[in-house]
Amino acid sequence: MEFDSGMPIYMQVIRDIKKKIVQKELLPGEKLPSNRELAVQYKVNPNTAARIYKEMEMAGYCFTKRGLGTFVTEDETMQKTVRKEMAEDLLKGFMKEMKDLGFDKTEIISEIKEYEEEPEK
């Protein structure tokens, strides 16, 4: 994973894990890697890996069973909630950038309608 210097690493990893939840690569109740495995997987400090899980647990994305590990929350609606949160974050950033370029809401909608996505290579 390539990290962006404009955002803390732990937040970027959380976003990546949330994306995997939304894409159903990680399912409700599924065991997550140990702190050590997460640190190796993302090439981060073990303390950063611990912080990632701590932040995710506080937000309700996962839970820890003492001696067994960390698991994706079993709440079936969480995937939809995370998807909506991530979409809102993307839209906020997009709208801010477009407005910074001088576009108003009507022009933004027009640009979106005219936009034709390039085929994947």
C-alpha positions in Angstrom: 0.0 0.0 0.0 1.3 3.4 -0.9 0.8 5.9 1.9 -0.2 9.6 1.4 1.9 12.0 3.4 -1.2 14.3 3.8 -3.0 11.8 6.1 -1.8 9.8 9.2 -0.8 6.3 8.3 -3.1 4.7 10.8 -6.1 6.5 9.2 -5.1 5.3 5.8 -4.9 1.7 7.0 -8.3 2.0 8.7 -9.8 3.4 5.4 -8.3 0.4 3.6 -9.8 -2.1 6.0 -13.1 -0.3 5.9 -13.0 -0.5 2.1 -12.4 -4.3 2.4 -15.5 -4.5 4.6 -17.6 -2.5 2.1 -16.3 -4.7 -0.8 -17.2 -7.8 1.4 -13.6 -9.0 1.4 -14.0 -9.0 5.2 -17.3 -10.3 6.4 -19.2 -9.7 9.7 -17.6 -11.8 12.5 -14.5 -12.6 10.4 -11.2 -12.7 12.3 -8.8 -9.9 11.5 -5.0 -10.4 11.4 -3.2 -10.1 14.7 -1.5 -6.8 15.5 1.9 -8.3 14.4 0.4 -9.7 11.2 -1.3 -6.3 10.5 2.0 -4.5 11.1 3.8 -6.8 8.6 1.0 -6.7 6.0 0.9 -2.9 5.9 4.6 -2.4 6.8 3.8 -0.3 9.8 5.1 -0.1 13.4 3.4 -2.7 15.7 2.3 0.3 17.9 0.5 1.7 14.8 -1.2 -1.6 14.3 -2.4 -1.6 17.9 -3.7 1.9 17.4 -5.6 0.9 14.2 -7.5 -1.7 16.0 -8.1 0.5 19.1 -9.6 3.3 16.8 -11.6 0.8 14.8 -13.0 -0.8 18.0 -14.0 2.6 19.4 -15.8 3.4 16.2 -17.6 0.0 16.3 -16.0 -1.6 13.3 -14.5 -4.5 15.2 -14.3 -6.1 18.6 -11.7 -8.0 20.5 -12.2 -11.4 22.3 -9.5 -11.7 24.9 -7.1 -14.5 23.9 -8.8 -15.1 20.5 -8.1 -11.9 18.5 -9.9 -9.1 16.8 -13.0 -9.6 14.7 -15.1 -7.6 12.3 -18.2 -6.5 14.1 -21.1 -8.9 13.6 -23.6 -6.2 13.0 -25.0 -6.9 9.5 -26.0 -3.3 8.9 -22.4 -2.0 9.6 -21.3 -2.7 6.0 -24.0 -0.4 4.6 -23.2 2.2 7.3 -19.5 2.2 6.4 -20.2 2.3 2.7 -22.4 5.4 3.3 -19.8 7.1 5.5 -17.0 6.5 2.9 -19.2 7.8 0.1 -20.0 11.0 2.1 -16.2 11.5 2.8 -15.4 11.2 -0.9 -18.2 13.5 -1.9 -17.2 16.1 0.7 -13.7 16.2 -0.7 -14.8 16.2 -4.3 -17.3 19.0 -3.7 -14.7 21.1 -1.8 -12.2 20.7 -4.6 -14.8 21.5 -7.3 -16.0 24.6 -5.4 -12.3 25.7 -5.0 -12.1 25.5 -8.8 -15.0 27.8 -9.1 -17.8 25.4 -10.0 -21.3 25.9 -8.5 -23.6 23.0 -7.7 -25.4 23.1 -11.1 -22.0 23.1 -13.0 -20.8 20.2 -10.8 -23.9 18.1 -11.6 -23.5 19.0 -15.3 -19.8 17.9 -15.3 -20.8 14.6 -13.6 -23.5 13.9 -16.2 -21.0 14.6 -19.0 -18.2 12.5 -17.6 -17.6 9.3 -19.3 -15.4 6.9 -17.4 -12.5 5.5 -19.3 -12.6 1.7 -19.7 -10.3 -0.2 -17.3 -7.1 -1.5 -18.8 
